[in-house]
Amino acid sequence: MHALTLAVLMMVSGAPDSPDVPQFKIAMPGLDGVRLEDREAQFFTEYLDQQLTEAGALVTTDREISAVLGLERRRQLLGCSDSGQCMIELGGALGVDALLLGSVARLQTRYQVNVKLISVKNAELLASESQGADNDEQLLEEINGIARRVARRGAEKVSRSLVPERIRDLKAPGLQSPVLVAAIGIVGAAAAGFGGYAYTQADARYQQLLVATDTAHAIQLRDEGLTWRTGTYLGFGAGGVLITAAVAAFIVGNTPVAPKVAIAPAPGSLGVALEWRWP
């Protein structure tokens, strides 16, 4: 029998921030449009909102600000001269950590976007960005980068966490159970046991194939051997990954959340990947 080739890839990605740290919250009244139609400025505002959310911030939009404060009080707080006191009142009313203000302008042949992030606790400038773009597509790329950099710097300065939306969706509370750790280990052991059994079956077919004289019988043995060899790869691969995950969870004291197993066949080998996130 050909040498057993097994590629086991373990991808363990931890959540970037502790769940005990509050999520970074930003109030964003919207980007002011300069030489832009209102709907264009609104589109770029909504795109910035989306990118901030993707970066892990919790964004309070202009509509939500107006719903909480009322239009008149919103105008007063955002336009008052005593910025420190206004920021404190705004933060208290909305329950946010920072206020994001900015503008996007269409120049003769270029776009320009300016953004600043201000702490509502003491009116400190947490981050600022100014980027140009030659066209709409490039402007969206710049806004994407601005959102991620501003969110990261702001969260660091106010000691808040960023939890990207795709990671929040994977979280499943209540899985920190020793029983689940044991169950993962048992399933892994069973998978490895099946892999061992499949190996013996594949090897038996191979030994029979060496002495087979009938062509039809030889083809049957070959096909059965290949099938059992695939079962060997799957069993050992999944078993090894699950047992390792159970051992790691036992040592760390947490159960991996929402494990996902992926199988990737390749010429001459088979890859088995397990991806999970720690609570």
DRENMAR-807757 format. One record per residue (C-alpha): residue number from 1; x, y, z. Coordinates in steps of 0.001 Angstrom, whole numbers, plus 524288, in hexadecimal, padded with zeros to 5 digits. Example, Ala and Ser with C-alpha at 12.3 -4.5 7.8 and 13.67 -1.06 7.14 Angstrom:
# DRENMAR-807757
+-----+-------+-------+-------+
!   n !    c1 !    c2 !    c3 !
+-----+-------+-------+-------+
!   1 ! 8300C ! 7EE6C ! 81E78 !
!   2 ! 83566 ! 7FBDC ! 81BE4 !
+-----+-------+-------+-------+
END
This chain:
# DRENMAR-807757
+-----+-------+-------+-------+
!   n !    c1 !    c2 !    c3 !
+-----+-------+-------+-------+
!   1 ! 80000 ! 80000 ! 80000 !
!   2 ! 804C2 ! 80DA3 ! 7FD07 !
!   3 ! 80A2B ! 8154E ! 8086B !
!   4 ! 7FF6F ! 81BB5 ! 81010 !
!   5 ! 7FFB3 ! 82A58 ! 80DE0 !
!   6 ! 7F7F6 ! 832DE ! 816E8 !
!   7 ! 7F7FC ! 84199 ! 8177B !
!   8 ! 7F158 ! 846C3 ! 82379 !
!   9 ! 7EF9E ! 85561 ! 8242B !
!  10 ! 7EB2A ! 85B6A ! 830CE !
!  11 ! 7E692 ! 86965 ! 8300A !
!  12 ! 7E421 ! 86EA0 ! 83DA0 !
!  13 ! 7DFD5 ! 87CB6 ! 83D61 !
!  14 ! 7DCA3 ! 8834D ! 84A2A !
!  15 ! 7D367 ! 88E8E ! 84B9D !
!  16 ! 7DB9A ! 89AF2 ! 84B93 !
!  17 ! 7D619 ! 8A098 ! 857EA !
!  18 ! 7D178 ! 89BD2 ! 86501 !
!  19 ! 7C2AD ! 89ACB ! 86603 !
!  20 ! 7C3BF ! 8A1F1 ! 87327 !
!  21 ! 7C83D ! 8AE80 ! 86C76 !
!  22 ! 7BCE6 ! 8B6F8 ! 86788 !
!  23 ! 7BBAE ! 8B86B ! 858E9 !
!  24 ! 7C02B ! 8C549 ! 852FC !
!  25 ! 7B45E ! 8CDF7 ! 85037 !
!  26 ! 7B482 ! 8D92B ! 8468E !
!  27 ! 7AA3C ! 8E37A ! 8437F !
!  28 ! 7AAE7 ! 8E7D9 ! 8354F !
!  29 ! 7A225 ! 8F321 ! 83115 !
!  30 ! 7A689 ! 8F16B ! 82301 !
!  31 ! 7B05E ! 8F6B1 ! 81954 !
!  32 ! 7AE62 ! 9047A ! 8146E !
!  33 ! 7AE27 ! 904D1 ! 805A1 !
!  34 ! 7B5BF ! 90F96 ! 7FEB1 !
!  35 ! 7B1F4 ! 9115F ! 7F07A !
!  36 ! 7AA85 ! 90493 ! 7F184 !
!  37 ! 79C1B ! 901AD ! 7F084 !
!  38 ! 7958F ! 8FDBB ! 7FD2B !
!  39 ! 7936D ! 8EFBF ! 7F8A8 !
!  40 ! 7A1E4 ! 8EE6D ! 7F54A !
!  41 ! 7A619 ! 8F33D ! 802A9 !
!  42 ! 79C1F ! 8EA26 ! 808D7 !
!  43 ! 7A179 ! 8DE9B ! 8011F !
!  44 ! 7AF69 ! 8E12F ! 805B2 !
!  45 ! 7AA73 ! 8E2FB ! 813A0 !
!  46 ! 7A364 ! 8D5F9 ! 8134C !
!  47 ! 7AF5A ! 8CF69 ! 80DA7 !
!  48 ! 7B7E0 ! 8D4F8 ! 81897 !
!  49 ! 7ADE5 ! 8D03E ! 82285 !
!  50 ! 7AE67 ! 8C2A8 ! 81C82 !
!  51 ! 7BD40 ! 8C23B ! 81CB8 !
!  52 ! 7BDE2 ! 8C6C5 ! 82AE8 !
!  53 ! 7B47B ! 8BBF2 ! 82E78 !
!  54 ! 7BC9F ! 8B210 ! 826F4 !
!  55 ! 7C890 ! 8B6EF ! 82E57 !
!  56 ! 7C1E0 ! 8B3A1 ! 83B2F !
!  57 ! 7BC0A ! 8C072 ! 83FEE !
!  58 ! 7ADEB ! 8C249 ! 843E6 !
!  59 ! 7A902 ! 8CE09 ! 83C49 !
!  60 ! 79DD4 ! 8D720 ! 83FF0 !
!  61 ! 79921 ! 8DD81 ! 83367 !
!  62 ! 793CC ! 8EB1B ! 8312D !
!  63 ! 785E0 ! 8E615 ! 830CD !
!  64 ! 787BE ! 8DF61 ! 83DEC !
!  65 ! 78E1C ! 8EB97 ! 843A2 !
!  66 ! 7827D ! 8F3C9 ! 83F62 !
!  67 ! 778F8 ! 8E9C2 ! 844DD !
!  68 ! 77F93 ! 8EA59 ! 8522F !
!  69 ! 78278 ! 8F8EC ! 85317 !
!  70 ! 778BF ! 8FF19 ! 849E3 !
!  71 ! 77CC9 ! 9071C ! 83E24 !
!  72 ! 77E21 ! 91415 ! 84545 !
!  73 ! 78636 ! 90EDC ! 85087 !
!  74 ! 78E94 ! 9075E ! 846DA !
!  75 ! 791C0 ! 91403 ! 83FB3 !
!  76 ! 794ED ! 91AE9 ! 84C70 !
!  77 ! 79E25 ! 91079 ! 8516F !
!  78 ! 7A538 ! 90E72 ! 84497 !
!  79 ! 7A6AE ! 91CEA ! 841FC !
!  80 ! 7A920 ! 922CB ! 84F61 !
!  81 ! 7B57C ! 92A3F ! 85274 !
!  82 ! 7B806 ! 923D8 ! 85FA5 !
!  83 ! 7BC4F ! 91739 ! 85923 !
!  84 ! 7C0F2 ! 9108A ! 865A9 !
!  85 ! 7B421 ! 911DD ! 86CDF !
!  86 ! 7AC72 ! 90EA5 ! 8609C !
!  87 ! 7B456 ! 90245 ! 85E6D !
!  88 ! 7B1D9 ! 8FDCD ! 86C62 !
!  89 ! 7A343 ! 90027 ! 86B1B !
!  90 ! 7A2DD ! 8F987 ! 85DE2 !
!  91 ! 7AA1C ! 8EDA8 ! 862EA !
!  92 ! 7A144 ! 8EC94 ! 86EB7 !
!  93 ! 794ED ! 8ED8C ! 866A5 !
!  94 ! 79924 ! 8E3C9 ! 85C49 !
!  95 ! 7A1A0 ! 8DAC3 ! 86470 !
!  96 ! 7ACF8 ! 8DB96 ! 85AD9 !
!  97 ! 7BB9F ! 8DCF5 ! 85C75 !
!  98 ! 7BEB0 ! 8E5D7 ! 85103 !
!  99 ! 7B8FA ! 8EEC7 ! 846BB !
! 100 ! 7BD44 ! 8EDA2 ! 83896 !
! 101 ! 7BC83 ! 8F9E0 ! 8302F !
! 102 ! 7C104 ! 8FB89 ! 8223B !
! 103 ! 7BEE0 ! 90036 ! 8148C !
! 104 ! 7C070 ! 8FB68 ! 806C2 !
! 105 ! 7C2C9 ! 90508 ! 7FBB1 !
! 106 ! 7C339 ! 90437 ! 7ED03 !
! 107 ! 7CE1C ! 90CBD ! 7E7EF !
! 108 ! 7D09F ! 90F73 ! 7D993 !
! 109 ! 7D674 ! 9021F ! 7D67C !
! 110 ! 7D76F ! 8FB8F ! 7E3B7 !
! 111 ! 7D027 ! 8F821 ! 7F016 !
! 112 ! 7D497 ! 8FBBD ! 7FDBC !
! 113 ! 7CFA2 ! 8F584 ! 80A49 !
! 114 ! 7D2C4 ! 8FAA8 ! 817D9 !
! 115 ! 7CEFB ! 8F3CD ! 8246B !
! 116 ! 7D199 ! 8F635 ! 832D0 !
! 117 ! 7CDCC ! 8EE0E ! 83E8F !
! 118 ! 7CB6D ! 8F569 ! 84B52 !
! 119 ! 7C9FE ! 8EFE2 ! 858FA !
! 120 ! 7BCFF ! 8F372 ! 85F46 !
! 121 ! 7C368 ! 8F26B ! 86CA9 !
! 122 ! 7CCF4 ! 8FDB2 ! 86B62 !
! 123 ! 7CC22 ! 90260 ! 85D2A !
! 124 ! 7D98E ! 8FC6A ! 85A76 !
! 125 ! 7DCDF ! 8FA01 ! 84C48 !
! 126 ! 7DE27 ! 8EB3F ! 84B72 !
! 127 ! 7E142 ! 8EA04 ! 83D01 !
! 128 ! 7E0F7 ! 8F1E0 ! 83080 !
! 129 ! 7E22E ! 8EE3D ! 82238 !
! 130 ! 7E329 ! 8F5C8 ! 8158B !
! 131 ! 7E3DB ! 8EE78 ! 808B3 !
! 132 ! 7E22D ! 8F1B0 ! 7FA51 !
! 133 ! 7DD01 ! 8E943 ! 7EF46 !
! 134 ! 7DCCE ! 8EA37 ! 7E083 !
! 135 ! 7CF9E ! 8E39A ! 7DE7C !
! 136 ! 7C3D0 ! 8DDAE ! 7E566 !
! 137 ! 7C9C2 ! 8D033 ! 7E672 !
! 138 ! 7D647 ! 8D52B ! 7EC76 !
! 139 ! 7CE87 ! 8DDB1 ! 7F5C4 !
! 140 ! 7C74E ! 8D1BF ! 7FAE3 !
! 141 ! 7D454 ! 8CAEC ! 7FD10 !
! 142 ! 7D955 ! 8D6AC ! 80495 !
! 143 ! 7CD0B ! 8D737 ! 80CF8 !
! 144 ! 7CEB8 ! 8C8C4 ! 80FDE !
! 145 ! 7DC92 ! 8CAEB ! 814B1 !
! 146 ! 7D8DC ! 8D71C ! 81C4C !
! 147 ! 7CE05 ! 8CFF4 ! 8237D !
! 148 ! 7D6F3 ! 8C4FB ! 827D4 !
! 149 ! 7E212 ! 8CDC5 ! 82C1D !
! 150 ! 7D955 ! 8D75D ! 83335 !
! 151 ! 7D1DA ! 8CC8E ! 83A21 !
! 152 ! 7DE53 ! 8C5DC ! 83E68 !
! 153 ! 7E506 ! 8D21C ! 8438B !
! 154 ! 7D8BC ! 8D70B ! 84A3E !
! 155 ! 7D605 ! 8CA12 ! 850F6 !
! 156 ! 7E407 ! 8C94A ! 855DA !
! 157 ! 7E3C5 ! 8D6F5 ! 85B93 !
! 158 ! 7D70E ! 8D52D ! 86306 !
! 159 ! 7D9E8 ! 8C6FC ! 866BA !
! 160 ! 7CE87 ! 8C10D ! 85F76 !
! 161 ! 7CD92 ! 8B4AF ! 85763 !
! 162 ! 7CB20 ! 8B2A1 ! 848F8 !
! 163 ! 7C341 ! 8A6B8 ! 84563 !
! 164 ! 7C177 ! 8A554 ! 8369A !
! 165 ! 7B3D3 ! 8A172 ! 8325C !
! 166 ! 7B833 ! 89483 ! 82C8C !
! 167 ! 7BE0E ! 89098 ! 839AC !
! 168 ! 7B247 ! 894F7 ! 84184 !
! 169 ! 7A9EF ! 88C0C ! 83936 !
! 170 ! 7B271 ! 8806B ! 83CD6 !
! 171 ! 7B12E ! 88252 ! 84B65 !
! 172 ! 7A8B4 ! 878A6 ! 8528A !
! 173 ! 7A7F3 ! 87A96 ! 8614E !
! 174 ! 7A631 ! 86F45 ! 86A96 !
! 175 ! 7AFCB ! 865E5 ! 8642F !
! 176 ! 7BA25 ! 86658 ! 86EDA !
! 177 ! 7B694 ! 858E3 ! 873E0 !
! 178 ! 7BFE2 ! 84DCA ! 877A7 !
! 179 ! 7B5AF ! 8448B ! 87225 !
! 180 ! 7B731 ! 84AA7 ! 864BA !
! 181 ! 7C5FC ! 849C0 ! 865B4 !
! 182 ! 7C4A7 ! 83B52 ! 868D8 !
! 183 ! 7BAE6 ! 83980 ! 85DC6 !
! 184 ! 7C44C ! 83FA7 ! 85407 !
! 185 ! 7CF04 ! 83696 ! 858E2 !
! 186 ! 7C645 ! 82A98 ! 857D9 !
! 187 ! 7C1FD ! 82E0B ! 84A10 !
! 188 ! 7D036 ! 8304C ! 84685 !
! 189 ! 7D424 ! 82325 ! 84C20 !
! 190 ! 7C91C ! 81C81 ! 844B8 !
! 191 ! 7CD3E ! 82313 ! 8381D !
! 192 ! 7DB53 ! 81EF2 ! 83A48 !
! 193 ! 7D6BC ! 81117 ! 83D30 !
! 194 ! 7CF51 ! 810D7 ! 83069 !
! 195 ! 7DB7F ! 815BB ! 829A5 !
! 196 ! 7E32D ! 80A63 ! 82F69 !
! 197 ! 7D8F6 ! 800A0 ! 82B0F !
! 198 ! 7D892 ! 80697 ! 81D79 !
! 199 ! 7E768 ! 80579 ! 81CD4 !
! 200 ! 7E6F5 ! 7F6E9 ! 81FB0 !
! 201 ! 7DC93 ! 7F4F9 ! 81547 !
! 202 ! 7E43B ! 7FCBC ! 80B3B !
! 203 ! 7F09E ! 7F53E ! 80E70 !
! 204 ! 7E96A ! 7E83B ! 80D3E !
! 205 ! 7E4AC ! 7EBFE ! 7FF9A !
! 206 ! 7F266 ! 7EFF0 ! 7FBE3 !
! 207 ! 7F811 ! 7E2F5 ! 80065 !
! 208 ! 7EDB3 ! 7DB8F ! 7F8AC !
! 209 ! 7F068 ! 7E407 ! 7ECDB !
! 210 ! 7FEB9 ! 7DFE3 ! 7ECEA !
! 211 ! 7FAFC ! 7D1A6 ! 7EA6B !
! 212 ! 7EE96 ! 7D398 ! 7E26A !
! 213 ! 7EEB4 ! 7CD15 ! 7D501 !
! 214 ! 7E115 ! 7D06B ! 7D034 !
! 215 ! 7E049 ! 7DDEF ! 7CA08 !
! 216 ! 7D24A ! 7E0A5 ! 7CE26 !
! 217 ! 7D530 ! 7DC92 ! 7DC0E !
! 218 ! 7E16F ! 7E501 ! 7DC27 !
! 219 ! 7D9B6 ! 7F0F1 ! 7D7D9 !
! 220 ! 7CFA0 ! 7EE68 ! 7E26F !
! 221 ! 7DA51 ! 7ED44 ! 7ECB3 !
! 222 ! 7E0A1 ! 7F9C5 ! 7E7ED !
! 223 ! 7D3E2 ! 8016D ! 7E8AD !
! 224 ! 7D0AA ! 7FC2C ! 7F61F !
! 225 ! 7DE59 ! 7FF49 ! 7FAC2 !
! 226 ! 7DD57 ! 80D4C ! 7F61C !
! 227 ! 7D053 ! 80EDA ! 7FD05 !
! 228 ! 7D5B4 ! 809B7 ! 809D9 !
! 229 ! 7E1E2 ! 811FE ! 80858 !
! 230 ! 7D953 ! 81E18 ! 80751 !
! 231 ! 7D253 ! 819B4 ! 813A2 !
! 232 ! 7DF99 ! 81883 ! 81A2D !
! 233 ! 7E2F9 ! 8267F ! 816D2 !
! 234 ! 7D5F0 ! 82B7D ! 81B94 !
! 235 ! 7D5FD ! 823CC ! 82832 !
! 236 ! 7E3EB ! 826CE ! 82C37 !
! 237 ! 7E2ED ! 834EF ! 827DB !
! 238 ! 7D62D ! 83840 ! 82EAB !
! 239 ! 7D9D4 ! 83011 ! 83A7E !
! 240 ! 7E700 ! 83677 ! 83C23 !
! 241 ! 7E18A ! 84424 ! 83B12 !
! 242 ! 7D624 ! 841B9 ! 84455 !
! 243 ! 7DE97 ! 83B05 ! 84E91 !
! 244 ! 7E860 ! 8461C ! 84DED !
! 245 ! 7DD4C ! 84FEF ! 84F4B !
! 246 ! 7D7F5 ! 848C9 ! 85B31 !
! 247 ! 7E55A ! 8484D ! 8619D !
! 248 ! 7E7AA ! 856B5 ! 85EDD !
! 249 ! 7DA2D ! 85A37 ! 8641F !
! 250 ! 7DCC3 ! 85248 ! 87072 !
! 251 ! 7E9E2 ! 85905 ! 872AE !
! 252 ! 7E4C3 ! 866B4 ! 87034 !
! 253 ! 7D822 ! 8643D ! 87774 !
! 254 ! 7CF05 ! 86870 ! 86C87 !
! 255 ! 7C78E ! 86130 ! 8623B !
! 256 ! 7C990 ! 8654F ! 85423 !
! 257 ! 7BD83 ! 86BDC ! 84ECC !
! 258 ! 7B6C3 ! 867AD ! 84250 !
! 259 ! 7C155 ! 85EA2 ! 83CEB !
! 260 ! 7C15E ! 85D29 ! 82E2C !
! 261 ! 7C7F6 ! 851E6 ! 8271E !
! 262 ! 7CBFC ! 85368 ! 818FC !
! 263 ! 7D182 ! 848A6 ! 81058 !
! 264 ! 7DA2B ! 84C81 ! 804EA !
! 265 ! 7DEB6 ! 841A3 ! 7FBD5 !
! 266 ! 7EB63 ! 843BA ! 7F478 !
! 267 ! 7F376 ! 83B4A ! 7EB43 !
! 268 ! 7F954 ! 83075 ! 7F36A !
! 269 ! 7F447 ! 835AF ! 8005E !
! 270 ! 7E88D ! 83A72 ! 807C1 !
! 271 ! 7E7C6 ! 84682 ! 81061 !
! 272 ! 7DEDC ! 84733 ! 81C1C !
! 273 ! 7DCE9 ! 85489 ! 82253 !
! 274 ! 7D647 ! 8582E ! 82EF5 !
! 275 ! 7D2EF ! 8665B ! 831C4 !
! 276 ! 7CD79 ! 86B50 ! 83E81 !
! 277 ! 7CD38 ! 8771C ! 84741 !
! 278 ! 7CF48 ! 8778E ! 855D2 !
! 279 ! 7C48B ! 87DC8 ! 85DF7 !
+-----+-------+-------+-------+
END
